[in-house]
């Protein structure tokens, strides 16, 4: 029922629900600590820290108040960076310990809050959208392309164990230890499967410069895009069968230098190019001006690129308008 409600509100809320669920099960894992298991106040403080800490990196959602460009520029950036989990551990862990009157265990509460924030970043790292998890050392986007944004198997397993904890069916500590052991094994298997699919694609395509994979919701198929030098190729891998659905020729920016340069003055374009990896540029001349679009080839839906930036200009190359973001509903694939 929770998942259905979240799907109605949008796919991003499903992702939020997953992180909150994992935060709750991390609180259950903390029951392995004798101090937590015998002291209710400490258990509540740890649970508050893990639940809030598990969602804390996504507090960058408030960047949406400044517009789509600001959100794309900051989402999964500084709030997911190297120092961020330590900051969340202090900002969330210390008040949690104070509220529940367990300041003598504040380091323990902070440690579990840190674990929750780190687990959030790790899960996002395994998604195709990726994270800037090594800022400020590096601003590069890292993504391992192994998990869907919402993994139904992990969600079901963690929801089942949380339910059993709530109804006192099984002891919390051993049960959640087994759950997280299984979670690690599952993610490792998904990573190995992703490596095998990439290797098969490299052989099939004769060696591509870069390949991005986007797993399906059920994990039994993959969308792929490959940089093949003068073009991008996109398709699917299902049951070992590789299908190339589209080939997109690259358009060099120097073919339309004045128009492209003028369009790049738009703030949304700069934000988009700071994130996108495999970019397809298109310039169309209209009767009253120009239309310039940049699309991230990695994210396809129905043989169309679903994420990009579009700028309209008049004949004098003044920016008239811009659009940046997804050309799909939040619950539709690709789920990133």
WOZI-V591818 format. One record per residue. RES is the residue in three letters. SS is DSSP state (@ for helix, = for strand, . for the rest). PSI is psi in radians with two decimals (NA if undefined). OMEGA is omega in radians with two decimals (999 if undefined). Layout:
res->RES ss->SS psi->PSI omega->OMEGA
res->RES ss->SS psi->PSI omega->OMEGA
//
This chain:
res->UNK ss->. psi->-0.74 omega->3.13
res->UNK ss->@ psi->-0.77 omega->-3.12
res->UNK ss->@ psi->-0.71 omega->-3.14
res->UNK ss->@ psi->-0.75 omega->3.11
res->UNK ss->@ psi->-0.77 omega->-3.11
res->UNK ss->@ psi->-0.61 omega->3.13
res->UNK ss->@ psi->-0.63 omega->3.11
res->UNK ss->@ psi->-0.67 omega->-3.10
res->UNK ss->@ psi->-0.29 omega->3.11
res->UNK ss->. psi->2.68 omega->-3.08
res->UNK ss->@ psi->-0.58 omega->3.12
res->UNK ss->@ psi->-0.61 omega->3.12
res->UNK ss->@ psi->-0.53 omega->3.05
res->UNK ss->@ psi->-0.73 omega->3.09
res->UNK ss->@ psi->-0.74 omega->3.08
res->UNK ss->@ psi->-0.76 omega->3.11
res->UNK ss->@ psi->-0.67 omega->3.11
res->UNK ss->@ psi->-0.82 omega->-3.12
res->UNK ss->@ psi->-0.70 omega->3.10
res->UNK ss->@ psi->-0.67 omega->3.10
res->UNK ss->@ psi->-0.80 omega->3.13
res->UNK ss->@ psi->-0.60 omega->3.07
res->UNK ss->@ psi->-0.71 omega->3.13
res->UNK ss->@ psi->-0.71 omega->-3.14
res->UNK ss->@ psi->-0.50 omega->3.01
res->UNK ss->@ psi->-0.63 omega->3.04
res->UNK ss->@ psi->-0.64 omega->3.06
res->UNK ss->@ psi->-0.66 omega->3.10
res->UNK ss->@ psi->-0.56 omega->3.12
res->UNK ss->@ psi->-0.29 omega->3.11
res->UNK ss->@ psi->-0.17 omega->3.01
res->UNK ss->@ psi->-0.43 omega->3.10
res->UNK ss->. psi->2.17 omega->3.14
res->UNK ss->@ psi->-0.66 omega->-3.12
res->UNK ss->@ psi->-0.71 omega->-3.13
res->UNK ss->@ psi->-0.69 omega->-3.04
res->UNK ss->@ psi->-0.43 omega->-3.08
res->UNK ss->@ psi->-0.10 omega->-3.09
res->UNK ss->. psi->1.77 omega->-3.07
res->UNK ss->@ psi->-0.70 omega->-3.12
res->UNK ss->@ psi->-0.70 omega->3.13
res->UNK ss->@ psi->-0.67 omega->3.11
res->UNK ss->@ psi->-0.76 omega->3.14
res->UNK ss->@ psi->-0.66 omega->3.12
res->UNK ss->@ psi->-0.76 omega->3.11
res->UNK ss->@ psi->-0.76 omega->-3.13
res->UNK ss->@ psi->-0.71 omega->3.07
res->UNK ss->@ psi->-0.74 omega->3.14
res->UNK ss->@ psi->-0.73 omega->-3.10
res->UNK ss->@ psi->-0.68 omega->-3.13
res->UNK ss->@ psi->-0.85 omega->3.14
res->UNK ss->@ psi->-0.72 omega->-3.14
res->UNK ss->@ psi->-0.56 omega->3.13
res->UNK ss->@ psi->-0.46 omega->3.13
res->UNK ss->@ psi->-0.30 omega->-2.99
res->UNK ss->@ psi->-0.74 omega->-3.13
res->UNK ss->@ psi->-0.43 omega->3.13
res->UNK ss->@ psi->0.21 omega->3.01
res->UNK ss->@ psi->-0.18 omega->3.07
res->UNK ss->@ psi->-0.06 omega->3.09
res->UNK ss->@ psi->-0.43 omega->-3.14
res->UNK ss->@ psi->-0.24 omega->3.06
res->UNK ss->@ psi->-0.34 omega->3.12
res->UNK ss->@ psi->-0.41 omega->3.12
res->UNK ss->@ psi->-0.40 omega->3.13
res->UNK ss->@ psi->0.06 omega->3.10
res->UNK ss->. psi->2.97 omega->-3.09
res->UNK ss->@ psi->-0.66 omega->-3.13
res->UNK ss->@ psi->-0.77 omega->3.13
res->UNK ss->@ psi->-0.68 omega->-3.13
res->UNK ss->@ psi->-0.80 omega->3.14
res->UNK ss->@ psi->-0.62 omega->-3.13
res->UNK ss->@ psi->-0.58 omega->-3.02
res->UNK ss->@ psi->-0.34 omega->-3.07
res->UNK ss->. psi->2.27 omega->-3.11
res->UNK ss->. psi->0.57 omega->3.10
res->UNK ss->. psi->-1.86 omega->-3.02
res->UNK ss->@ psi->-0.53 omega->3.14
res->UNK ss->@ psi->-0.21 omega->3.10
res->UNK ss->@ psi->0.22 omega->-3.00
res->UNK ss->. psi->3.11 omega->-3.12
res->UNK ss->. psi->-0.85 omega->-3.11
res->UNK ss->. psi->-0.26 omega->-3.00
res->UNK ss->@ psi->-0.81 omega->3.14
res->UNK ss->@ psi->-0.60 omega->3.09
res->UNK ss->@ psi->-0.67 omega->3.10
res->UNK ss->@ psi->-0.79 omega->3.12
res->UNK ss->@ psi->-0.67 omega->-3.14
res->UNK ss->@ psi->-0.70 omega->-3.14
res->UNK ss->@ psi->-0.80 omega->-3.06
res->UNK ss->@ psi->-0.57 omega->-3.11
res->UNK ss->@ psi->-0.71 omega->-3.06
res->UNK ss->@ psi->-0.76 omega->-3.11
res->UNK ss->@ psi->-0.86 omega->3.09
res->UNK ss->@ psi->-0.62 omega->3.12
res->UNK ss->@ psi->-0.76 omega->3.12
res->UNK ss->@ psi->-0.66 omega->3.13
res->UNK ss->@ psi->-0.80 omega->-3.08
res->UNK ss->@ psi->-0.68 omega->-3.09
res->UNK ss->. psi->0.12 omega->3.03
res->UNK ss->. psi->0.68 omega->-3.13
res->UNK ss->. psi->0.78 omega->-3.10
res->UNK ss->@ psi->-0.36 omega->3.09
res->UNK ss->@ psi->-0.27 omega->3.11
res->UNK ss->@ psi->0.43 omega->-3.03
res->UNK ss->@ psi->-0.63 omega->3.13
res->UNK ss->@ psi->-0.64 omega->3.10
res->UNK ss->@ psi->-0.75 omega->3.10
res->UNK ss->@ psi->-0.74 omega->3.12
res->UNK ss->@ psi->-0.65 omega->-3.14
res->UNK ss->@ psi->-0.77 omega->3.14
res->UNK ss->@ psi->-0.57 omega->3.04
res->UNK ss->@ psi->-0.72 omega->3.08
res->UNK ss->@ psi->-0.77 omega->3.14
res->UNK ss->@ psi->-0.70 omega->-3.13
res->UNK ss->@ psi->-0.79 omega->3.13
res->UNK ss->@ psi->-0.70 omega->3.12
res->UNK ss->@ psi->-0.71 omega->-3.14
res->UNK ss->@ psi->-0.64 omega->3.06
res->UNK ss->@ psi->-0.87 omega->-3.10
res->UNK ss->@ psi->-0.70 omega->-3.14
res->UNK ss->@ psi->-0.77 omega->3.11
res->UNK ss->@ psi->-0.72 omega->3.10
res->UNK ss->@ psi->-0.57 omega->3.12
res->UNK ss->@ psi->-0.59 omega->-3.11
res->UNK ss->. psi->-0.06 omega->3.10
res->UNK ss->. psi->2.76 omega->-3.07
res->UNK ss->. psi->-0.42 omega->3.13
res->UNK ss->. psi->-0.77 omega->3.05
res->UNK ss->. psi->3.13 omega->-3.13
res->UNK ss->= psi->2.73 omega->2.98
res->UNK ss->. psi->1.12 omega->-2.96
res->UNK ss->. psi->-0.17 omega->3.14
res->UNK ss->. psi->0.22 omega->2.98
res->UNK ss->. psi->2.55 omega->0.06
res->UNK ss->. psi->0.07 omega->3.14
res->UNK ss->. psi->-0.74 omega->-3.14
res->UNK ss->. psi->2.44 omega->3.11
res->UNK ss->. psi->0.13 omega->-3.12
res->UNK ss->. psi->2.53 omega->3.04
res->UNK ss->. psi->2.23 omega->3.14
res->UNK ss->= psi->2.35 omega->3.08
res->UNK ss->. psi->2.40 omega->-3.08
res->UNK ss->. psi->-0.10 omega->2.94
res->UNK ss->. psi->0.54 omega->-3.06
res->UNK ss->. psi->-0.46 omega->-3.07
res->UNK ss->. psi->2.56 omega->2.97
res->UNK ss->. psi->2.75 omega->3.12
res->UNK ss->. psi->-0.73 omega->3.06
res->UNK ss->. psi->1.97 omega->3.14
res->UNK ss->. psi->1.95 omega->-3.05
res->UNK ss->@ psi->-0.48 omega->-3.11
res->UNK ss->@ psi->-0.80 omega->3.08
res->UNK ss->@ psi->-0.73 omega->-3.13
res->UNK ss->@ psi->-0.80 omega->-3.11
res->UNK ss->@ psi->-0.75 omega->-3.12
res->UNK ss->@ psi->-0.77 omega->-3.12
res->UNK ss->@ psi->-0.64 omega->3.10
res->UNK ss->@ psi->-0.69 omega->3.14
res->UNK ss->@ psi->-0.77 omega->-3.14
res->UNK ss->@ psi->-0.65 omega->3.09
res->UNK ss->@ psi->-0.70 omega->3.11
res->UNK ss->@ psi->-0.72 omega->3.13
res->UNK ss->@ psi->-0.57 omega->3.07
res->UNK ss->@ psi->-0.77 omega->-3.11
res->UNK ss->@ psi->-0.59 omega->-3.11
res->UNK ss->. psi->0.21 omega->3.05
res->UNK ss->. psi->0.69 omega->-3.14
res->UNK ss->. psi->-0.69 omega->3.13
res->UNK ss->. psi->2.66 omega->3.08
res->UNK ss->. psi->2.35 omega->-3.00
res->UNK ss->@ psi->-0.90 omega->-3.02
res->UNK ss->@ psi->-1.04 omega->-3.14
res->UNK ss->@ psi->-0.68 omega->-3.12
res->UNK ss->@ psi->-0.81 omega->-3.11
res->UNK ss->@ psi->-0.46 omega->3.03
res->UNK ss->@ psi->-0.76 omega->3.10
res->UNK ss->@ psi->-0.68 omega->3.14
res->UNK ss->@ psi->-0.84 omega->-3.10
res->UNK ss->@ psi->-0.49 omega->3.00
res->UNK ss->@ psi->-0.77 omega->3.09
res->UNK ss->@ psi->-0.61 omega->3.12
res->UNK ss->@ psi->-0.76 omega->3.12
res->UNK ss->@ psi->-0.77 omega->3.14
res->UNK ss->@ psi->-0.75 omega->-3.13
res->UNK ss->@ psi->-0.81 omega->-3.14
res->UNK ss->@ psi->-0.67 omega->3.10
res->UNK ss->@ psi->-0.69 omega->3.11
res->UNK ss->@ psi->-0.69 omega->3.09
res->UNK ss->@ psi->-0.67 omega->3.12
res->UNK ss->@ psi->-0.71 omega->3.10
res->UNK ss->@ psi->-0.71 omega->3.12
res->UNK ss->@ psi->-0.71 omega->3.10
res->UNK ss->@ psi->-0.72 omega->3.12
res->UNK ss->@ psi->-0.71 omega->3.13
res->UNK ss->@ psi->-0.70 omega->3.11
res->UNK ss->@ psi->-0.75 omega->3.10
res->UNK ss->@ psi->-0.72 omega->3.14
res->UNK ss->@ psi->-0.73 omega->3.12
res->UNK ss->@ psi->-0.69 omega->3.11
res->UNK ss->@ psi->-0.71 omega->3.12
res->UNK ss->@ psi->-0.72 omega->3.12
res->UNK ss->@ psi->-0.74 omega->-3.10
res->UNK ss->@ psi->-0.71 omega->-3.07
res->UNK ss->@ psi->-0.04 omega->3.12
res->UNK ss->. psi->0.44 omega->3.11
res->UNK ss->. psi->1.69 omega->3.13
res->UNK ss->. psi->2.68 omega->3.13
res->UNK ss->. psi->-0.74 omega->-3.14
res->UNK ss->= psi->2.44 omega->3.13
res->UNK ss->= psi->2.31 omega->3.03
res->UNK ss->= psi->2.36 omega->3.12
res->UNK ss->= psi->2.46 omega->3.04
res->UNK ss->= psi->1.90 omega->-3.12
res->UNK ss->= psi->2.63 omega->3.08
res->UNK ss->. psi->2.98 omega->-3.11
res->UNK ss->. psi->-0.74 omega->-3.12
res->UNK ss->. psi->-0.10 omega->3.06
res->UNK ss->. psi->0.10 omega->-3.08
res->UNK ss->. psi->0.01 omega->3.08
res->UNK ss->= psi->2.92 omega->-3.08
res->UNK ss->= psi->2.43 omega->2.86
res->UNK ss->= psi->2.53 omega->3.10
res->UNK ss->= psi->2.65 omega->2.92
res->UNK ss->= psi->2.48 omega->-3.09
res->UNK ss->= psi->2.34 omega->3.06
res->UNK ss->= psi->1.90 omega->-3.07
res->UNK ss->. psi->0.54 omega->3.08
res->UNK ss->. psi->-1.50 omega->-3.12
res->UNK ss->. psi->0.00 omega->-3.12
res->UNK ss->= psi->2.91 omega->2.99
res->UNK ss->= psi->2.48 omega->3.04
res->UNK ss->= psi->2.40 omega->-3.12
res->UNK ss->= psi->2.56 omega->-3.13
res->UNK ss->= psi->-2.74 omega->-3.09
res->UNK ss->= psi->2.72 omega->3.00
res->UNK ss->= psi->2.07 omega->-3.11
res->UNK ss->= psi->2.18 omega->-3.11
res->UNK ss->. psi->0.67 omega->3.11
res->UNK ss->. psi->-0.13 omega->-3.13
res->UNK ss->= psi->2.19 omega->3.14
res->UNK ss->= psi->2.21 omega->3.11
res->UNK ss->= psi->2.13 omega->3.06
res->UNK ss->= psi->2.00 omega->-3.08
res->UNK ss->= psi->-0.58 omega->-3.04
res->UNK ss->= psi->2.56 omega->3.01
res->UNK ss->= psi->2.15 omega->-3.08
res->UNK ss->= psi->2.06 omega->3.10
res->UNK ss->= psi->2.49 omega->-3.14
res->UNK ss->. psi->2.43 omega->3.04
res->UNK ss->. psi->2.09 omega->-3.11
res->UNK ss->. psi->2.44 omega->-3.11
res->UNK ss->@ psi->-0.51 omega->-3.09
res->UNK ss->@ psi->-0.08 omega->3.07
res->UNK ss->@ psi->-0.36 omega->3.14
res->UNK ss->@ psi->0.93 omega->-2.99
res->UNK ss->@ psi->-0.93 omega->-3.07
res->UNK ss->@ psi->-0.76 omega->-3.10
res->UNK ss->@ psi->-0.83 omega->-3.11
res->UNK ss->@ psi->-0.73 omega->3.14
res->UNK ss->@ psi->-0.70 omega->3.13
res->UNK ss->@ psi->-0.72 omega->-3.13
res->UNK ss->@ psi->-0.51 omega->-3.11
res->UNK ss->. psi->-0.11 omega->3.05
res->UNK ss->. psi->-0.30 omega->3.13
res->UNK ss->. psi->2.34 omega->-3.09
res->UNK ss->@ psi->-0.64 omega->-3.14
res->UNK ss->@ psi->-0.64 omega->3.13
res->UNK ss->@ psi->-0.77 omega->3.13
res->UNK ss->@ psi->-0.69 omega->3.10
res->UNK ss->@ psi->-0.76 omega->-3.13
res->UNK ss->@ psi->-0.82 omega->-3.11
res->UNK ss->@ psi->-0.40 omega->3.06
res->UNK ss->. psi->-0.29 omega->-3.14
res->UNK ss->. psi->-0.74 omega->-2.99
res->UNK ss->. psi->2.61 omega->-3.14
res->UNK ss->. psi->-0.89 omega->-3.14
res->UNK ss->. psi->1.72 omega->-2.95
res->UNK ss->= psi->2.28 omega->3.03
res->UNK ss->= psi->2.13 omega->-3.12
res->UNK ss->= psi->2.38 omega->3.10
res->UNK ss->= psi->2.32 omega->3.12
res->UNK ss->= psi->2.19 omega->3.11
res->UNK ss->= psi->2.32 omega->3.09
res->UNK ss->= psi->2.17 omega->3.12
res->UNK ss->= psi->3.00 omega->-3.12
res->UNK ss->. psi->-0.40 omega->-3.12
res->UNK ss->. psi->0.23 omega->3.14
res->UNK ss->= psi->-2.45 omega->-3.06
res->UNK ss->= psi->2.74 omega->3.03
res->UNK ss->= psi->2.08 omega->-3.10
res->UNK ss->= psi->2.28 omega->-3.13
res->UNK ss->= psi->2.50 omega->2.99
res->UNK ss->= psi->2.27 omega->3.12
res->UNK ss->= psi->2.48 omega->3.05
res->UNK ss->= psi->1.93 omega->-3.03
res->UNK ss->. psi->-0.34 omega->-3.08
res->UNK ss->. psi->-0.50 omega->-2.98
res->UNK ss->. psi->1.77 omega->-3.09
res->UNK ss->= psi->2.61 omega->2.97
res->UNK ss->= psi->2.15 omega->-3.14
res->UNK ss->. psi->0.81 omega->3.11
res->UNK ss->. psi->0.41 omega->3.05
res->UNK ss->= psi->2.60 omega->3.11
res->UNK ss->= psi->2.13 omega->-2.93
res->UNK ss->. psi->-0.11 omega->-3.06
res->UNK ss->= psi->2.21 omega->-3.12
res->UNK ss->= psi->-2.98 omega->3.13
res->UNK ss->= psi->2.39 omega->-3.13
res->UNK ss->= psi->2.29 omega->-3.12
res->UNK ss->= psi->2.33 omega->3.04
res->UNK ss->= psi->2.43 omega->-3.11
res->UNK ss->= psi->2.69 omega->3.05
res->UNK ss->= psi->-3.07 omega->-3.10
res->UNK ss->. psi->-0.47 omega->3.12
res->UNK ss->. psi->0.17 omega->3.09
res->UNK ss->. psi->0.58 omega->2.97
res->UNK ss->. psi->2.38 omega->-3.12
res->UNK ss->= psi->2.14 omega->3.12
res->UNK ss->= psi->-0.57 omega->-3.12
res->UNK ss->= psi->2.87 omega->3.13
res->UNK ss->= psi->2.66 omega->3.05
res->UNK ss->= psi->2.35 omega->3.11
res->UNK ss->= psi->2.39 omega->3.11
res->UNK ss->= psi->-2.76 omega->-3.04
res->UNK ss->= psi->2.43 omega->3.04
res->UNK ss->. psi->1.01 omega->3.14
res->UNK ss->. psi->2.85 omega->3.03
res->UNK ss->. psi->2.67 omega->-2.99
res->UNK ss->. psi->-0.48 omega->-3.09
res->UNK ss->. psi->-0.04 omega->-3.14
res->UNK ss->. psi->2.72 omega->3.08
res->UNK ss->. psi->2.71 omega->0.00
res->UNK ss->. psi->2.48 omega->-3.06
res->UNK ss->. psi->1.47 omega->-3.13
res->UNK ss->. psi->NA omega->999
//
